[in-house]
Amino acid sequence: MKYLKDIIYQVAIHQVFGDTNIEFNNIVFDSRKIEKKDVFVAQKGGAVDGHLYIDKAIELGVVAIICECFPEDKKEGITYVKVENAHVALAIMASNFYDNPSKKMPLIGVTGTNGKTTIATLLYQLFKKAGYKVGLLSTVKILVDEIEYKATHTTPDSVTINRYLDTMVAAGVDYCFMEVSSHGIHQKRTEGLTFAGGIFTNLSHDHLDYHETFSEYRNVKKTFFDGLPKGAFALTNSDDKNGNFMLQNTKAKKKSYALKTIADYKAKILEKHFSGTLLKINEIEVWTKLIGEFNAYNLLAIVGAAELLGLEQLEIVTIISELESVSGRFEYAVSHDGVTAIVDYAHTPDALKNVLETIKDIRKGSESIISVVGCGGDRDKTKRPKMAHIASQLSTQVIFTADNPRTEDAQTILDEMEVGVSLKNYKKTLTVLDRRQAIKTACTLSKTGDILLIAGKGHENYQEINGVRTHFDDLEEVKNCFNQLKKN
């Protein structure tokens, strides 16, 4: 049993009405999940204001209300705590509720536009292979050492984060690697956590439907590094113009990685193939199964973080050669007649450009690059024409198709994408609304040696249309197409 007075420790409180020396069961911020003797935190959200559900929460049996505005009618027997920011309060309370698990093991946060999942997952793999118990909080999955849980958000809510961290502590986990999204930072889900290190990957066009301007998006990312403690490390990509910006006000130890500029951790690409990449990392040659320049950056971040956490460089580069590609990140299949299909999560202009440039760089001659590309609904609309421009510019042929339309009309999304296609590239494009049919069309158009890129969904095994998710896996679909063409 927990006491309210203990979990509101270090919360910025303006006023208290009632007794804080009371027992309760759980902290809840969703009124649909309230049970008797819970504490309800009323948060002001973009769509819903939790203050509207205070009366309902009391009817359901809560013993305390945490809020930014007291209701006019305060009920006897209920404790009300007025706080400065309910999102911050929830995060601090969640950490206190689970006895601050992030202080009991090194927690490393990875933030940036692209590469978060790959870096966090590969760090998990590396430390597992080095003999440690490891935790992972990522877009793709949550792992408590070898026990897997389904992930629903890049950065879960603060109660969920602390619950999993507490489970990791109980399981004896030595290190935890966590993706930190701009949404998670802005909504204060990571407040109250103690990070032993932070990694910055890069910054490019994304989430402007939420942040409105690029500078706001960048500044939100920066607050994560501003909040790192003195004993932590801040490792940033100095080839990205925002890398040094992230370090301006941090108290953490400043470290950098790069391919092109001076940095603490340097690499040079010696050879590129579809089967892998030969790198020289800090003068040591290493072969990796990962492909492309963007993965060279990811590996440098991993080397830097692992060394800063105490692993020896030789051990790190030895294990790197054993690391496997992350699900939905440059995964590929080859047909019986030598067509290579690549499935990648690239859903931002920069990520799509990186993948297509990598393919062009690795291909041996004049093989065609046939791309299948869409954009998600209910997300940043401004990147749609940019992605279409990049796809049509760098591909031999492009098929525009539905991604996850969600609640938007899929054809409208494609129309907005096509605005970005220049007149000289327009003849390269096709529109096939049905994604399954688009993949089949790409397979049919391809010939021996050609390369198919199916971008946007990567690891996702569903397609969401009008709020309904049905099973859909890009890699599965392209393999089915290859098998069907083989039979024919």
NUTIDO-322367 format. One record per residue (C-alpha): x, y, z; residue in three letters. Coordinates in steps of 0.1 Angstrom, whole numbers. Each point is the difference from the previous one (the first is absolute). Layout:
c1=X; c2=Y; c3=Z; res=ala
...
This chain:
c1=0; c2=0; c3=0; res=met
c1=13; c2=35; c3=-9; res=lys
c1=-6; c2=33; c3=17; res=tyr
c1=-8; c2=31; c3=-20; res=leu
c1=24; c2=22; c3=20; res=lys
c1=29; c2=-22; c3=-12; res=asp
c1=-8; c2=0; c3=-37; res=ile
c1=-5; c2=38; c3=-3; res=ile
c1=35; c2=5; c3=14; res=tyr
c1=18; c2=26; c3=-23; res=gln
c1=-32; c2=9; c3=-19; res=val
c1=-5; c2=37; c3=-4; res=ala
c1=-32; c2=5; c3=21; res=ile
c1=-20; c2=32; c3=2; res=his
c1=-27; c2=-10; c3=25; res=gln
c1=-13; c2=-30; c3=19; res=val
c1=-36; c2=-6; c3=12; res=phe
c1=-3; c2=-30; c3=23; res=gly
c1=24; c2=-26; c3=14; res=asp
c1=30; c2=-13; c3=-19; res=thr
c1=7; c2=-26; c3=26; res=asn
c1=-23; c2=-25; c3=-17; res=ile
c1=4; c2=-34; c3=-15; res=glu
c1=-8; c2=-7; c3=-36; res=phe
c1=3; c2=-28; c3=-26; res=asn
c1=11; c2=14; c3=-34; res=asn
c1=6; c2=32; c3=-19; res=ile
c1=-24; c2=5; c3=-29; res=val
c1=-3; c2=27; c3=-27; res=phe
c1=-26; c2=-18; c3=-22; res=asp
c1=-35; c2=2; c3=16; res=ser
c1=-10; c2=-32; c3=-17; res=arg
c1=26; c2=-20; c3=20; res=lys
c1=-9; c2=13; c3=35; res=ile
c1=-5; c2=-24; c3=28; res=glu
c1=-9; c2=6; c3=37; res=lys
c1=27; c2=17; c3=21; res=lys
c1=20; c2=13; c3=-30; res=asp
c1=15; c2=34; c3=-5; res=val
c1=-13; c2=19; c3=-31; res=phe
c1=23; c2=24; c3=-18; res=val
c1=-20; c2=24; c3=-21; res=ala
c1=21; c2=11; c3=-30; res=gln
c1=-7; c2=26; c3=-26; res=lys
c1=5; c2=-17; c3=-34; res=gly
c1=-2; c2=12; c3=-36; res=gly
c1=-34; c2=-17; c3=-5; res=ala
c1=-13; c2=-7; c3=35; res=val
c1=2; c2=19; c3=33; res=asp
c1=2; c2=-25; c3=29; res=gly
c1=-15; c2=26; c3=23; res=his
c1=-34; c2=-7; c3=-16; res=leu
c1=2; c2=-36; c3=15; res=tyr
c1=7; c2=10; c3=36; res=ile
c1=-37; c2=-6; c3=11; res=asp
c1=0; c2=-34; c3=-18; res=lys
c1=33; c2=-10; c3=17; res=ala
c1=-15; c2=8; c3=34; res=ile
c1=-31; c2=-20; c3=-8; res=glu
c1=22; c2=-30; c3=-9; res=leu
c1=17; c2=2; c3=34; res=gly
c1=33; c2=19; c3=-2; res=val
c1=14; c2=13; c3=32; res=val
c1=20; c2=30; c3=-15; res=ala
c1=0; c2=23; c3=-29; res=ile
c1=31; c2=16; c3=-15; res=ile
c1=-8; c2=29; c3=-22; res=cys
c1=10; c2=35; c3=-12; res=glu
c1=-33; c2=16; c3=8; res=cys
c1=-22; c2=-9; c3=30; res=phe
c1=-36; c2=-7; c3=-8; res=pro
c1=-26; c2=24; c3=15; res=glu
c1=-16; c2=-27; c3=20; res=asp
c1=25; c2=-20; c3=21; res=lys
c1=-13; c2=-32; c3=16; res=lys
c1=6; c2=-8; c3=36; res=glu
c1=23; c2=-30; c3=5; res=gly
c1=19; c2=6; c3=-32; res=ile
c1=35; c2=15; c3=-1; res=thr
c1=6; c2=26; c3=-27; res=tyr
c1=36; c2=10; c3=-9; res=val
c1=4; c2=30; c3=-24; res=lys
c1=32; c2=-3; c3=-19; res=val
c1=19; c2=22; c3=-24; res=glu
c1=0; c2=-25; c3=-29; res=asn
c1=-20; c2=-32; c3=2; res=ala
c1=21; c2=-17; c3=-27; res=his
c1=32; c2=6; c3=20; res=val
c1=-17; c2=-10; c3=32; res=ala
c1=-12; c2=-33; c3=-15; res=leu
c1=36; c2=-8; c3=-11; res=ala
c1=16; c2=8; c3=33; res=ile
c1=-28; c2=-18; c3=19; res=met
c1=4; c2=-31; c3=-22; res=ala
c1=38; c2=-1; c3=7; res=ser
c1=-7; c2=4; c3=37; res=asn
c1=-27; c2=-27; c3=-1; res=phe
c1=24; c2=-25; c3=-14; res=tyr
c1=29; c2=11; c3=23; res=asp
c1=19; c2=18; c3=-28; res=asn
c1=12; c2=-30; c3=-20; res=pro
c1=20; c2=21; c3=-25; res=ser
c1=24; c2=8; c3=29; res=lys
c1=7; c2=-37; c3=5; res=lys
c1=15; c2=-8; c3=-34; res=met
c1=15; c2=20; c3=-29; res=pro
c1=-28; c2=13; c3=-22; res=leu
c1=11; c2=13; c3=-34; res=ile
c1=-23; c2=21; c3=-22; res=gly
c1=2; c2=2; c3=-38; res=val
c1=-16; c2=30; c3=-17; res=thr
c1=0; c2=15; c3=-35; res=gly
c1=-21; c2=-3; c3=-32; res=thr
c1=14; c2=-32; c3=-15; res=asn
c1=20; c2=-29; c3=15; res=gly
c1=-15; c2=-1; c3=35; res=lys
c1=-13; c2=-35; c3=-3; res=thr
c1=31; c2=-14; c3=-17; res=thr
c1=24; c2=15; c3=26; res=ile
c1=-20; c2=-10; c3=30; res=ala
c1=-6; c2=-36; c3=-13; res=thr
c1=36; c2=-5; c3=-11; res=leu
c1=12; c2=12; c3=34; res=leu
c1=-23; c2=-26; c3=15; res=tyr
c1=15; c2=-27; c3=-22; res=gln
c1=35; c2=11; c3=6; res=leu
c1=-2; c2=0; c3=38; res=phe
c1=-19; c2=-33; c3=-1; res=lys
c1=28; c2=-16; c3=-20; res=lys
c1=25; c2=15; c3=25; res=ala
c1=-17; c2=-20; c3=27; res=gly
c1=-23; c2=26; c3=17; res=tyr
c1=-37; c2=0; c3=9; res=lys
c1=-15; c2=27; c3=-21; res=val
c1=-32; c2=19; c3=-3; res=gly
c1=-15; c2=17; c3=-31; res=leu
c1=-28; c2=26; c3=-4; res=leu
c1=-5; c2=5; c3=-38; res=ser
c1=-26; c2=6; c3=-27; res=thr
c1=2; c2=-36; c3=-11; res=val
c1=0; c2=-18; c3=33; res=lys
c1=7; c2=1; c3=38; res=ile
c1=24; c2=-25; c3=14; res=leu
c1=8; c2=-8; c3=36; res=val
c1=31; c2=-20; c3=-7; res=asp
c1=-15; c2=-28; c3=-22; res=glu
c1=-37; c2=5; c3=9; res=ile
c1=-18; c2=19; c3=-27; res=glu
c1=-29; c2=24; c3=3; res=tyr
c1=-20; c2=18; c3=-27; res=lys
c1=9; c2=37; c3=-6; res=ala
c1=-28; c2=24; c3=-7; res=thr
c1=19; c2=34; c3=-1; res=his
c1=36; c2=11; c3=-7; res=thr
c1=1; c2=14; c3=36; res=thr
c1=-28; c2=-15; c3=22; res=pro
c1=-18; c2=20; c3=27; res=asp
c1=20; c2=6; c3=32; res=ser
c1=-18; c2=-26; c3=21; res=val
c1=6; c2=-27; c3=-26; res=thr
c1=37; c2=10; c3=-3; res=ile
c1=6; c2=-2; c3=37; res=asn
c1=-20; c2=-33; c3=3; res=arg
c1=23; c2=-16; c3=-26; res=tyr
c1=31; c2=15; c3=15; res=leu
c1=-11; c2=-14; c3=34; res=asp
c1=-5; c2=-34; c3=-16; res=thr
c1=35; c2=3; c3=-15; res=met
c1=15; c2=8; c3=34; res=val
c1=-17; c2=-30; c3=15; res=ala
c1=13; c2=-22; c3=-28; res=ala
c1=36; c2=12; c3=7; res=gly
c1=4; c2=19; c3=-32; res=val
c1=34; c2=17; c3=-3; res=asp
c1=-8; c2=26; c3=-27; res=tyr
c1=-31; c2=14; c3=-17; res=cys
c1=-1; c2=17; c3=-34; res=phe
c1=-30; c2=22; c3=-8; res=met
c1=-13; c2=19; c3=-30; res=glu
c1=-9; c2=35; c3=10; res=val
c1=-25; c2=17; c3=-24; res=ser
c1=-6; c2=38; c3=-3; res=ser
c1=-37; c2=-8; c3=9; res=his
c1=12; c2=-17; c3=32; res=gly
c1=23; c2=28; c3=9; res=ile
c1=-26; c2=27; c3=-7; res=his
c1=-27; c2=-18; c3=20; res=gln
c1=24; c2=-4; c3=29; res=lys
c1=-1; c2=-38; c3=0; res=arg
c1=37; c2=-2; c3=7; res=thr
c1=0; c2=24; c3=29; res=glu
c1=11; c2=-16; c3=33; res=gly
c1=22; c2=-25; c3=-18; res=leu
c1=38; c2=0; c3=7; res=thr
c1=19; c2=-6; c3=-33; res=phe
c1=36; c2=-12; c3=1; res=ala
c1=4; c2=11; c3=-36; res=gly
c1=-16; c2=16; c3=-30; res=gly
c1=6; c2=-6; c3=-37; res=ile
c1=-10; c2=24; c3=-28; res=phe
c1=-3; c2=-15; c3=-35; res=thr
c1=-10; c2=27; c3=-24; res=asn
c1=-28; c2=25; c3=-7; res=leu
c1=-21; c2=3; c3=-31; res=ser
c1=-36; c2=8; c3=-11; res=his
c1=-25; c2=-20; c3=21; res=asp
c1=-29; c2=6; c3=25; res=his
c1=-6; c2=35; c3=-12; res=leu
c1=-38; c2=-8; c3=3; res=asp
c1=7; c2=-1; c3=38; res=tyr
c1=28; c2=25; c3=5; res=his
c1=-10; c2=25; c3=-27; res=glu
c1=35; c2=13; c3=-6; res=thr
c1=33; c2=-17; c3=-5; res=phe
c1=17; c2=22; c3=26; res=ser
c1=-26; c2=-11; c3=26; res=glu
c1=6; c2=-36; c3=-9; res=tyr
c1=38; c2=5; c3=4; res=arg
c1=-4; c2=19; c3=33; res=asn
c1=-21; c2=-27; c3=15; res=val
c1=27; c2=-25; c3=-8; res=lys
c1=26; c2=22; c3=15; res=lys
c1=-19; c2=1; c3=34; res=thr
c1=8; c2=-37; c3=4; res=phe
c1=37; c2=8; c3=-1; res=phe
c1=-4; c2=31; c3=22; res=asp
c1=-15; c2=-23; c3=27; res=gly
c1=28; c2=-26; c3=0; res=leu
c1=19; c2=-1; c3=34; res=pro
c1=36; c2=8; c3=4; res=lys
c1=11; c2=-36; c3=3; res=gly
c1=-17; c2=-10; c3=-33; res=ala
c1=14; c2=2; c3=-35; res=phe
c1=-14; c2=18; c3=-30; res=ala
c1=10; c2=-16; c3=-33; res=leu
c1=-9; c2=18; c3=-32; res=thr
c1=4; c2=-2; c3=-37; res=asn
c1=23; c2=29; c3=-9; res=ser
c1=-6; c2=-4; c3=-37; res=asp
c1=-35; c2=12; c3=6; res=asp
c1=-2; c2=38; c3=3; res=lys
c1=-22; c2=-5; c3=31; res=asn
c1=25; c2=-23; c3=18; res=gly
c1=19; c2=28; c3=18; res=asn
c1=-32; c2=19; c3=6; res=phe
c1=-12; c2=-29; c3=22; res=met
c1=30; c2=3; c3=22; res=leu
c1=-1; c2=38; c3=7; res=gln
c1=-15; c2=-1; c3=35; res=asn
c1=5; c2=-36; c3=10; res=thr
c1=18; c2=-8; c3=33; res=lys
c1=9; c2=-35; c3=-13; res=ala
c1=33; c2=-11; c3=-14; res=lys
c1=1; c2=11; c3=-37; res=lys
c1=10; c2=-25; c3=-26; res=lys
c1=-4; c2=-2; c3=-38; res=ser
c1=0; c2=-24; c3=-29; res=tyr
c1=4; c2=7; c3=-37; res=ala
c1=10; c2=-13; c3=-35; res=leu
c1=9; c2=34; c3=-15; res=lys
c1=11; c2=24; c3=28; res=thr
c1=23; c2=-1; c3=31; res=ile
c1=-15; c2=-21; c3=27; res=ala
c1=8; c2=-23; c3=30; res=asp
c1=-13; c2=-31; c3=-20; res=tyr
c1=9; c2=-1; c3=-37; res=lys
c1=-7; c2=-24; c3=-28; res=ala
c1=8; c2=-5; c3=-37; res=lys
c1=-20; c2=-21; c3=-24; res=ile
c1=24; c2=-23; c3=-19; res=leu
c1=-24; c2=-22; c3=-19; res=glu
c1=-38; c2=-1; c3=-6; res=lys
c1=-20; c2=-30; c3=-10; res=his
c1=-36; c2=-12; c3=3; res=phe
c1=14; c2=-27; c3=23; res=ser
c1=16; c2=25; c3=24; res=gly
c1=26; c2=27; c3=4; res=thr
c1=38; c2=1; c3=8; res=leu
c1=8; c2=29; c3=24; res=leu
c1=31; c2=13; c3=16; res=lys
c1=-11; c2=12; c3=35; res=ile
c1=27; c2=19; c3=19; res=asn
c1=26; c2=-18; c3=-21; res=glu
c1=-14; c2=-35; c3=5; res=ile
c1=-16; c2=-17; c3=-30; res=glu
c1=-33; c2=-17; c3=6; res=val
c1=-25; c2=-18; c3=-23; res=trp
c1=-37; c2=6; c3=8; res=thr
c1=-31; c2=-15; c3=-14; res=lys
c1=-16; c2=34; c3=1; res=leu
c1=-2; c2=20; c3=-32; res=ile
c1=4; c2=36; c3=-10; res=gly
c1=16; c2=33; c3=13; res=glu
c1=-30; c2=6; c3=24; res=phe
c1=9; c2=-33; c3=17; res=asn
c1=36; c2=10; c3=2; res=ala
c1=-12; c2=29; c3=21; res=tyr
c1=-22; c2=-23; c3=21; res=asn
c1=30; c2=-23; c3=7; res=leu
c1=22; c2=29; c3=10; res=leu
c1=-26; c2=11; c3=25; res=ala
c1=-1; c2=-36; c3=14; res=ile
c1=38; c2=-2; c3=2; res=val
c1=2; c2=34; c3=18; res=gly
c1=-28; c2=-9; c3=25; res=ala
c1=14; c2=-35; c3=7; res=ala
c1=34; c2=14; c3=7; res=glu
c1=-14; c2=28; c3=22; res=leu
c1=-18; c2=-27; c3=20; res=leu
c1=33; c2=-19; c3=6; res=gly
c1=3; c2=-26; c3=-27; res=leu
c1=34; c2=-4; c3=-17; res=glu
c1=3; c2=11; c3=-36; res=gln
c1=13; c2=-33; c3=-13; res=leu
c1=-29; c2=-19; c3=16; res=glu
c1=-24; c2=26; c3=-15; res=ile
c1=12; c2=-3; c3=-36; res=val
c1=2; c2=-38; c3=2; res=thr
c1=-37; c2=-2; c3=10; res=ile
c1=-10; c2=26; c3=-26; res=ile
c1=8; c2=-26; c3=-27; res=ser
c1=-27; c2=-23; c3=15; res=glu
c1=-28; c2=26; c3=3; res=leu
c1=-31; c2=-6; c3=-20; res=glu
c1=-21; c2=26; c3=-19; res=ser
c1=-30; c2=13; c3=19; res=val
c1=-34; c2=-11; c3=-12; res=ser
c1=-13; c2=21; c3=-29; res=gly
c1=32; c2=20; c3=-3; res=arg
c1=16; c2=-8; c3=-34; res=phe
c1=-12; c2=-36; c3=1; res=glu
c1=2; c2=-17; c3=-34; res=tyr
c1=-11; c2=-31; c3=-19; res=ala
c1=13; c2=-12; c3=-34; res=val
c1=-23; c2=-17; c3=-26; res=ser
c1=9; c2=-31; c3=-20; res=his
c1=10; c2=21; c3=-30; res=asp
c1=22; c2=25; c3=20; res=gly
c1=-23; c2=29; c3=8; res=val
c1=9; c2=15; c3=34; res=thr
c1=-29; c2=14; c3=21; res=ala
c1=8; c2=23; c3=29; res=ile
c1=-25; c2=8; c3=27; res=val
c1=7; c2=31; c3=21; res=asp
c1=-18; c2=21; c3=26; res=tyr
c1=11; c2=32; c3=-18; res=ala
c1=-29; c2=23; c3=6; res=his
c1=17; c2=34; c3=0; res=thr
c1=16; c2=19; c3=-29; res=pro
c1=35; c2=-4; c3=14; res=asp
c1=-4; c2=-37; c3=7; res=ala
c1=-14; c2=-7; c3=-34; res=leu
c1=28; c2=19; c3=-16; res=lys
c1=26; c2=-19; c3=20; res=asn
c1=-14; c2=-34; c3=-10; res=val
c1=-3; c2=8; c3=-37; res=leu
c1=35; c2=16; c3=-1; res=glu
c1=14; c2=-31; c3=17; res=thr
c1=-17; c2=-23; c3=-26; res=ile
c1=14; c2=22; c3=-29; res=lys
c1=34; c2=-1; c3=16; res=asp
c1=1; c2=-38; c3=4; res=ile
c1=-15; c2=-11; c3=-33; res=arg
c1=25; c2=-14; c3=-24; res=lys
c1=-12; c2=16; c3=-33; res=gly
c1=-32; c2=14; c3=-15; res=ser
c1=-25; c2=-22; c3=18; res=glu
c1=-34; c2=16; c3=4; res=ser
c1=-11; c2=12; c3=34; res=ile
c1=-38; c2=-4; c3=3; res=ile
c1=-14; c2=17; c3=32; res=ser
c1=-33; c2=-5; c3=17; res=val
c1=-7; c2=30; c3=22; res=val
c1=-29; c2=15; c3=20; res=gly
c1=-6; c2=24; c3=29; res=cys
c1=-19; c2=-6; c3=32; res=gly
c1=-33; c2=17; c3=6; res=gly
c1=-7; c2=23; c3=30; res=asp
c1=37; c2=9; c3=0; res=arg
c1=22; c2=29; c3=-12; res=asp
c1=-14; c2=9; c3=-35; res=lys
c1=29; c2=23; c3=-9; res=thr
c1=24; c2=-29; c3=-5; res=lys
c1=-23; c2=-17; c3=-26; res=arg
c1=11; c2=19; c3=-32; res=pro
c1=36; c2=-1; c3=12; res=lys
c1=0; c2=-38; c3=3; res=met
c1=-16; c2=-3; c3=-34; res=ala
c1=26; c2=23; c3=-15; res=his
c1=29; c2=-20; c3=15; res=ile
c1=-15; c2=-34; c3=-11; res=ala
c1=-6; c2=12; c3=-36; res=ser
c1=34; c2=16; c3=-2; res=gln
c1=21; c2=-29; c3=13; res=leu
c1=-20; c2=-30; c3=-14; res=ser
c1=-4; c2=-14; c3=-35; res=thr
c1=-37; c2=-4; c3=6; res=gln
c1=-22; c2=8; c3=29; res=val
c1=-34; c2=-14; c3=11; res=ile
c1=-19; c2=22; c3=24; res=phe
c1=-23; c2=-19; c3=22; res=thr
c1=-18; c2=0; c3=33; res=ala
c1=21; c2=-2; c3=32; res=asp
c1=-22; c2=2; c3=32; res=asn
c1=-27; c2=24; c3=-11; res=pro
c1=-15; c2=-2; c3=35; res=arg
c1=-30; c2=24; c3=-1; res=thr
c1=10; c2=18; c3=-31; res=glu
c1=-10; c2=-7; c3=-36; res=asp
c1=29; c2=-20; c3=-16; res=ala
c1=-5; c2=15; c3=-34; res=gln
c1=2; c2=36; c3=14; res=thr
c1=33; c2=-9; c3=16; res=ile
c1=14; c2=-12; c3=-33; res=leu
c1=-13; c2=31; c3=-17; res=asp
c1=19; c2=21; c3=25; res=glu
c1=31; c2=-21; c3=-6; res=met
c1=-1; c2=4; c3=-37; res=glu
c1=2; c2=38; c3=2; res=val
c1=37; c2=-5; c3=8; res=gly
c1=8; c2=-19; c3=-32; res=val
c1=17; c2=22; c3=-26; res=ser
c1=-11; c2=-1; c3=-37; res=leu
c1=31; c2=-19; c3=-11; res=lys
c1=-6; c2=-28; c3=25; res=asn
c1=-38; c2=-2; c3=-4; res=tyr
c1=3; c2=-27; c3=-26; res=lys
c1=19; c2=-22; c3=25; res=lys
c1=-30; c2=-2; c3=23; res=thr
c1=-30; c2=-23; c3=4; res=leu
c1=-28; c2=2; c3=26; res=thr
c1=-14; c2=-33; c3=13; res=val
c1=-22; c2=7; c3=30; res=leu
c1=-1; c2=-36; c3=14; res=asp
c1=34; c2=-7; c3=16; res=arg
c1=-1; c2=-37; c3=-6; res=arg
c1=-7; c2=6; c3=-37; res=gln
c1=27; c2=27; c3=-1; res=ala
c1=26; c2=-25; c3=13; res=ile
c1=-12; c2=-26; c3=-26; res=lys
c1=3; c2=26; c3=-27; res=thr
c1=36; c2=8; c3=11; res=ala
c1=9; c2=-37; c3=-1; res=cys
c1=-15; c2=-4; c3=-35; res=thr
c1=18; c2=30; c3=-14; res=leu
c1=34; c2=-12; c3=13; res=ser
c1=26; c2=-20; c3=-19; res=lys
c1=32; c2=-19; c3=10; res=thr
c1=23; c2=22; c3=20; res=gly
c1=-26; c2=27; c3=8; res=asp
c1=-5; c2=14; c3=35; res=ile
c1=-34; c2=5; c3=16; res=leu
c1=-3; c2=24; c3=29; res=leu
c1=-32; c2=-3; c3=21; res=ile
c1=1; c2=29; c3=24; res=ala
c1=-19; c2=15; c3=29; res=gly
c1=-13; c2=-29; c3=21; res=lys
c1=30; c2=-21; c3=7; res=gly
c1=-6; c2=-22; c3=30; res=his
c1=-37; c2=8; c3=2; res=glu
c1=-22; c2=-31; c3=-6; res=asn
c1=-32; c2=18; c3=-5; res=tyr
c1=-17; c2=27; c3=-21; res=gln
c1=-23; c2=25; c3=16; res=glu
c1=-30; c2=12; c3=-21; res=ile
c1=-29; c2=20; c3=15; res=asn
c1=13; c2=-9; c3=35; res=gly
c1=-1; c2=-38; c3=-7; res=val
c1=33; c2=-19; c3=0; res=arg
c1=3; c2=-31; c3=-22; res=thr
c1=30; c2=-23; c3=-4; res=his
c1=24; c2=13; c3=-26; res=phe
c1=38; c2=-7; c3=-1; res=asp
c1=20; c2=15; c3=-29; res=asp
c1=28; c2=-27; c3=2; res=leu
c1=-26; c2=-27; c3=1; res=glu
c1=-18; c2=15; c3=-30; res=glu
c1=31; c2=3; c3=-22; res=val
c1=11; c2=-36; c3=8; res=lys
c1=-35; c2=-12; c3=-10; res=asn
c1=3; c2=19; c3=-33; res=cys
c1=34; c2=-15; c3=-7; res=phe
c1=-13; c2=-35; c3=7; res=asn
c1=-30; c2=6; c3=-22; res=gln
c1=21; c2=12; c3=-29; res=leu
c1=23; c2=-30; c3=4; res=lys
c1=-30; c2=-23; c3=-4; res=lys
c1=-11; c2=18; c3=-31; res=asn
